[in-house]
Amino acid sequence: MARRKSAEPQVNLIDAFTEFSRNKNIDRATLMGVLEEVFRTMIRKEYGSDENFEIIVNVDKGDIQGFREREVVEDFELEDEMRQIPLSEALTIDPDYEVGDDLAEEINFFSFGRKIVQTAKQTLTQKIRDLEKAATIAQYEDMVGTVIIGEIYQVWRNEILVSHEGTELVLPKGEQIPKDRFRKGDTIRAVITDVQTKNGNPRIIISRAAPLFLEKLFEQEVPEIHDGLINIRGIVREPGERAKVAVESYDDRVDPVGACVGMKGSRIHGIVRELRNENIDVISFTTNDQLYIQRALSPAKITRIDINEGDRAAEVFLNPDQISLAIGKNGLNIKLASKLCNYQIDVYRETDGEEEDIDLDQFTDEIDQWILEEFNRIGCDTAKDVLELSMEELVRRTDLDVETLENVLAVLNAEFEEDEGDA
């Protein structure tokens, strides 16, 4: 079938699409399909139909050609101008045409009306945007769980916008470490946790507070985890404050805790710095619940544990000097241990049947440190030292007001009443 070429220049848009497809990983078939559909839409608007038209997308040459195919008929037999061309007209194109031949005449897209061309341009622009959004979503869905390094370009009150390879990522306030302080232009490391769509646009969520971020940092710093010799069985975090990581080894020759910490803490120090000096406890996982709880409450030393497996509850008994260690600052140690072991853990003071005295240092979770220091100043180091003094004597010897002293005495008395109840 002979083809008649137009002398007019063709619409050269493929270059932009080819570059776009390379940047956004859009496959060749999708690219060609989009272009063909756009130009077929132009043809339908101009001619009413595209049934006998052929579109050729030449990615290598960087152009698009359209051909209108018609059958050569005798002049007096012309019935359908869309699909037929009279012989007299065909002979002006090529004197070798005969009745029954198929003639393919190249279309000059520039001859189309301005409105049609403008509509096509808008359609192409929208197709580019849609393809870009779809490609971005597909790319980052495959990257969920991956740690990225990006550059901060906008710091807002409730979120930080991060640029990663030309794509905008979002770090919400709730996914930041409370101690994080970033400014525009800073480099940031975070893990991709979710890919959403908001108002038709991709919204890629990253996090520094998620346990997954800590897990991925361990994978990067500890080759044995990356290689599968050590498995992370559980992670709980209070971002920027404390974390507990349970690990186990599939090789008896590899100490999972030692491998994660590294020689003189070499491996874990980098993770701690990245997490704004978050205190990380690495423990060895075990299926023995009692031993697991004991390890989770480290560094406190436990004397005994009573477990109710049905209620997932554990009563932990410790010597008085270990209580504060088990509870931890602001109750974080026991809170994280409970989450890690999936047990409701309650701590109790172990007694030998006689009423024991308690060092004031054990009350740091309930009484402010400066108040305890005031008692130490007047020679009161234990709870009984304070309780043996009258209110008048305490007021006279300390700089504390009556209300503060009453609150302190209530806390100290409650401790001894609890011991009597346990007995």
CORLINCOR-V256804 format. One record per residue. N is the residue number from 0. RES is the residue in three letters. PHI is phi in degrees with one decimal (none if undefined). Layout:
N_RES_PHI ; N_RES_PHI
//
This chain:
0_MET_none ; 1_ALA_-75.7 ; 2_ARG_-125.8 ; 3_ARG_-98.4 ; 4_LYS_-90.0 ; 5_SER_-78.2 ; 6_ALA_-81.5 ; 7_GLU_-80.1 ; 8_PRO_-65.1 ; 9_GLN_-89.6 ; 10_VAL_-76.4 ; 11_ASN_-103.7 ; 12_LEU_-117.9 ; 13_ILE_-66.7 ; 14_ASP_-57.9 ; 15_ALA_-62.8 ; 16_PHE_-68.1 ; 17_THR_-64.6 ; 18_GLU_-63.9 ; 19_PHE_-60.9 ; 20_SER_-65.0 ; 21_ARG_-69.7 ; 22_ASN_-71.7 ; 23_LYS_-108.2 ; 24_ASN_59.6 ; 25_ILE_-87.6 ; 26_ASP_-71.1 ; 27_ARG_-60.1 ; 28_ALA_-64.2 ; 29_THR_-64.4 ; 30_LEU_-59.3 ; 31_MET_-66.5 ; 32_GLY_-64.2 ; 33_VAL_-64.2 ; 34_LEU_-63.2 ; 35_GLU_-62.4 ; 36_GLU_-64.9 ; 37_VAL_-62.3 ; 38_PHE_-74.8 ; 39_ARG_-67.6 ; 40_THR_-63.6 ; 41_MET_-60.7 ; 42_ILE_-65.5 ; 43_ARG_-64.0 ; 44_LYS_-68.8 ; 45_GLU_-83.9 ; 46_TYR_-109.9 ; 47_GLY_90.8 ; 48_SER_-157.8 ; 49_ASP_-126.0 ; 50_GLU_-65.0 ; 51_ASN_-108.9 ; 52_PHE_-118.4 ; 53_GLU_-123.0 ; 54_ILE_-110.7 ; 55_ILE_-118.0 ; 56_VAL_-102.3 ; 57_ASN_-107.3 ; 58_VAL_-65.5 ; 59_ASP_-66.2 ; 60_LYS_-82.9 ; 61_GLY_79.8 ; 62_ASP_-144.7 ; 63_ILE_-129.7 ; 64_GLN_-124.2 ; 65_GLY_-125.0 ; 66_PHE_-127.3 ; 67_ARG_-101.0 ; 68_GLU_-100.7 ; 69_ARG_-138.7 ; 70_GLU_-92.5 ; 71_VAL_-78.6 ; 72_VAL_-131.1 ; 73_GLU_-61.7 ; 74_ASP_-55.9 ; 75_PHE_-78.7 ; 76_GLU_-99.5 ; 77_LEU_-65.7 ; 78_GLU_-120.9 ; 79_ASP_-134.3 ; 80_GLU_-66.4 ; 81_MET_-72.6 ; 82_ARG_-112.7 ; 83_GLN_-128.6 ; 84_ILE_-135.6 ; 85_PRO_-66.1 ; 86_LEU_-58.7 ; 87_SER_-60.6 ; 88_GLU_-73.2 ; 89_ALA_-64.0 ; 90_LEU_-68.1 ; 91_THR_-72.2 ; 92_ILE_-84.5 ; 93_ASP_-155.4 ; 94_PRO_-66.1 ; 95_ASP_-88.2 ; 96_TYR_-68.1 ; 97_GLU_-131.9 ; 98_VAL_-58.5 ; 99_GLY_99.4 ; 100_ASP_-72.3 ; 101_ASP_-101.1 ; 102_LEU_-114.5 ; 103_ALA_-112.7 ; 104_GLU_-105.7 ; 105_GLU_-70.0 ; 106_ILE_-90.0 ; 107_ASN_-98.3 ; 108_PHE_-62.9 ; 109_PHE_-70.6 ; 110_SER_-82.6 ; 111_PHE_-68.7 ; 112_GLY_-63.6 ; 113_ARG_-59.9 ; 114_LYS_-64.2 ; 115_ILE_-65.2 ; 116_VAL_-63.9 ; 117_GLN_-64.3 ; 118_THR_-62.3 ; 119_ALA_-62.9 ; 120_LYS_-62.3 ; 121_GLN_-65.2 ; 122_THR_-64.1 ; 123_LEU_-61.7 ; 124_THR_-61.5 ; 125_GLN_-66.5 ; 126_LYS_-63.1 ; 127_ILE_-61.0 ; 128_ARG_-63.1 ; 129_ASP_-63.9 ; 130_LEU_-65.9 ; 131_GLU_-63.5 ; 132_LYS_-63.5 ; 133_ALA_-63.5 ; 134_ALA_-67.2 ; 135_THR_-64.1 ; 136_ILE_-61.2 ; 137_ALA_-63.6 ; 138_GLN_-62.9 ; 139_TYR_-83.4 ; 140_GLU_-63.4 ; 141_ASP_-72.5 ; 142_MET_-101.8 ; 143_VAL_-58.3 ; 144_GLY_93.6 ; 145_THR_-98.2 ; 146_VAL_-83.7 ; 147_ILE_-116.4 ; 148_ILE_-119.1 ; 149_GLY_-131.1 ; 150_GLU_-115.9 ; 151_ILE_-76.8 ; 152_TYR_-121.7 ; 153_GLN_-156.1 ; 154_VAL_-114.9 ; 155_TRP_-111.5 ; 156_ARG_-65.0 ; 157_ASN_-104.1 ; 158_GLU_-164.3 ; 159_ILE_-119.1 ; 160_LEU_-97.9 ; 161_VAL_-122.5 ; 162_SER_-94.6 ; 163_HIS_-133.0 ; 164_GLU_53.2 ; 165_GLY_84.7 ; 166_THR_-108.6 ; 167_GLU_-84.9 ; 168_LEU_-114.1 ; 169_VAL_-119.0 ; 170_LEU_-111.2 ; 171_PRO_-64.9 ; 172_LYS_-56.6 ; 173_GLY_-68.3 ; 174_GLU_-101.8 ; 175_GLN_-96.7 ; 176_ILE_-75.4 ; 177_PRO_-51.6 ; 178_LYS_-85.6 ; 179_ASP_-63.8 ; 180_ARG_-136.9 ; 181_PHE_-115.8 ; 182_ARG_-128.6 ; 183_LYS_-56.6 ; 184_GLY_97.6 ; 185_ASP_-69.9 ; 186_THR_-89.8 ; 187_ILE_-134.0 ; 188_ARG_-118.0 ; 189_ALA_-156.7 ; 190_VAL_-109.1 ; 191_ILE_-78.0 ; 192_THR_-112.8 ; 193_ASP_-158.9 ; 194_VAL_-124.3 ; 195_GLN_-117.6 ; 196_THR_-125.2 ; 197_LYS_-127.8 ; 198_ASN_53.7 ; 199_GLY_81.9 ; 200_ASN_-110.0 ; 201_PRO_-68.1 ; 202_ARG_-131.4 ; 203_ILE_-95.8 ; 204_ILE_-96.3 ; 205_ILE_-120.6 ; 206_SER_-145.1 ; 207_ARG_-115.9 ; 208_ALA_-96.3 ; 209_ALA_-70.3 ; 210_PRO_-55.5 ; 211_LEU_-60.2 ; 212_PHE_-62.5 ; 213_LEU_-63.5 ; 214_GLU_-60.6 ; 215_LYS_-68.8 ; 216_LEU_-64.9 ; 217_PHE_-63.6 ; 218_GLU_-61.6 ; 219_GLN_-74.4 ; 220_GLU_-90.5 ; 221_VAL_-114.5 ; 222_PRO_-57.6 ; 223_GLU_-65.2 ; 224_ILE_-73.6 ; 225_HIS_-59.4 ; 226_ASP_-84.7 ; 227_GLY_89.0 ; 228_LEU_-76.2 ; 229_ILE_-122.0 ; 230_ASN_-116.7 ; 231_ILE_-86.1 ; 232_ARG_-93.6 ; 233_GLY_-172.6 ; 234_ILE_-139.1 ; 235_VAL_-130.3 ; 236_ARG_-140.8 ; 237_GLU_-118.0 ; 238_PRO_-47.9 ; 239_GLY_83.1 ; 240_GLU_-113.2 ; 241_ARG_-154.5 ; 242_ALA_-144.5 ; 243_LYS_-127.7 ; 244_VAL_-126.3 ; 245_ALA_-100.9 ; 246_VAL_-129.1 ; 247_GLU_-139.4 ; 248_SER_-109.9 ; 249_TYR_-91.8 ; 250_ASP_-126.9 ; 251_ASP_-59.9 ; 252_ARG_-82.3 ; 253_VAL_-108.3 ; 254_ASP_-81.5 ; 255_PRO_-63.1 ; 256_VAL_-68.2 ; 257_GLY_-61.4 ; 258_ALA_-66.1 ; 259_CYS_-73.0 ; 260_VAL_-76.4 ; 261_GLY_84.3 ; 262_MET_-60.5 ; 263_LYS_55.2 ; 264_GLY_75.8 ; 265_SER_-61.2 ; 266_ARG_-80.3 ; 267_ILE_-81.3 ; 268_HIS_-61.1 ; 269_GLY_-63.7 ; 270_ILE_-67.7 ; 271_VAL_-60.4 ; 272_ARG_-63.8 ; 273_GLU_-61.6 ; 274_LEU_-95.6 ; 275_ARG_60.0 ; 276_ASN_62.8 ; 277_GLU_-64.6 ; 278_ASN_-77.1 ; 279_ILE_-113.4 ; 280_ASP_-98.8 ; 281_VAL_-105.7 ; 282_ILE_-125.3 ; 283_SER_-86.5 ; 284_PHE_-70.4 ; 285_THR_-149.9 ; 286_THR_-84.0 ; 287_ASN_-78.8 ; 288_ASP_-60.4 ; 289_GLN_-62.5 ; 290_LEU_-67.0 ; 291_TYR_-64.3 ; 292_ILE_-63.6 ; 293_GLN_-60.9 ; 294_ARG_-67.1 ; 295_ALA_-65.9 ; 296_LEU_-86.0 ; 297_SER_-53.3 ; 298_PRO_-92.3 ; 299_ALA_-68.7 ; 300_LYS_-101.9 ; 301_ILE_-98.2 ; 302_THR_-91.0 ; 303_ARG_-162.0 ; 304_ILE_-135.5 ; 305_ASP_-108.8 ; 306_ILE_-113.2 ; 307_ASN_-113.5 ; 308_GLU_-65.5 ; 309_GLY_-62.5 ; 310_ASP_-92.5 ; 311_ARG_52.6 ; 312_ALA_-125.2 ; 313_ALA_-136.7 ; 314_GLU_-103.4 ; 315_VAL_-109.7 ; 316_PHE_-108.8 ; 317_LEU_-138.3 ; 318_ASN_-68.1 ; 319_PRO_-53.4 ; 320_ASP_-74.8 ; 321_GLN_-104.4 ; 322_ILE_-58.9 ; 323_SER_-64.2 ; 324_LEU_-67.2 ; 325_ALA_-67.1 ; 326_ILE_-74.5 ; 327_GLY_80.8 ; 328_LYS_-62.3 ; 329_ASN_57.5 ; 330_GLY_73.5 ; 331_LEU_-68.5 ; 332_ASN_-61.9 ; 333_ILE_-71.6 ; 334_LYS_-63.2 ; 335_LEU_-70.2 ; 336_ALA_-62.0 ; 337_SER_-62.0 ; 338_LYS_-65.9 ; 339_LEU_-64.6 ; 340_CYS_-89.6 ; 341_ASN_60.2 ; 342_TYR_-131.3 ; 343_GLN_-82.8 ; 344_ILE_-102.8 ; 345_ASP_-120.3 ; 346_VAL_-105.7 ; 347_TYR_-134.3 ; 348_ARG_-81.3 ; 349_GLU_-79.4 ; 350_THR_-127.7 ; 351_ASP_-105.4 ; 352_GLY_101.4 ; 353_GLU_-104.9 ; 354_GLU_-70.0 ; 355_GLU_-102.2 ; 356_ASP_-86.5 ; 357_ILE_-130.7 ; 358_ASP_-64.3 ; 359_LEU_-61.4 ; 360_ASP_-61.3 ; 361_GLN_-77.8 ; 362_PHE_-106.9 ; 363_THR_-64.0 ; 364_ASP_-79.2 ; 365_GLU_-117.0 ; 366_ILE_-124.0 ; 367_ASP_-59.2 ; 368_GLN_-61.8 ; 369_TRP_-66.4 ; 370_ILE_-71.3 ; 371_LEU_-62.1 ; 372_GLU_-65.7 ; 373_GLU_-66.2 ; 374_PHE_-67.9 ; 375_ASN_-60.3 ; 376_ARG_-63.0 ; 377_ILE_-96.8 ; 378_GLY_92.2 ; 379_CYS_-98.0 ; 380_ASP_-106.2 ; 381_THR_-125.4 ; 382_ALA_-63.0 ; 383_LYS_-65.8 ; 384_ASP_-58.3 ; 385_VAL_-75.5 ; 386_LEU_-65.8 ; 387_GLU_-76.1 ; 388_LEU_-94.0 ; 389_SER_-75.0 ; 390_MET_-61.2 ; 391_GLU_-61.4 ; 392_GLU_-67.1 ; 393_LEU_-65.3 ; 394_VAL_-63.9 ; 395_ARG_-66.8 ; 396_ARG_-89.1 ; 397_THR_-112.1 ; 398_ASP_-98.8 ; 399_LEU_-98.3 ; 400_ASP_-82.6 ; 401_VAL_-62.2 ; 402_GLU_-60.7 ; 403_THR_-63.4 ; 404_LEU_-64.0 ; 405_GLU_-62.3 ; 406_ASN_-64.2 ; 407_VAL_-64.1 ; 408_LEU_-62.4 ; 409_ALA_-64.3 ; 410_VAL_-64.7 ; 411_LEU_-67.9 ; 412_ASN_-63.4 ; 413_ALA_-62.3 ; 414_GLU_-63.7 ; 415_PHE_-72.2 ; 416_GLU_-65.4 ; 417_GLU_-65.2 ; 418_ASP_-61.8 ; 419_GLU_-66.6 ; 420_GLY_-66.9 ; 421_ASP_-65.8 ; 422_ALA_-66.7
//
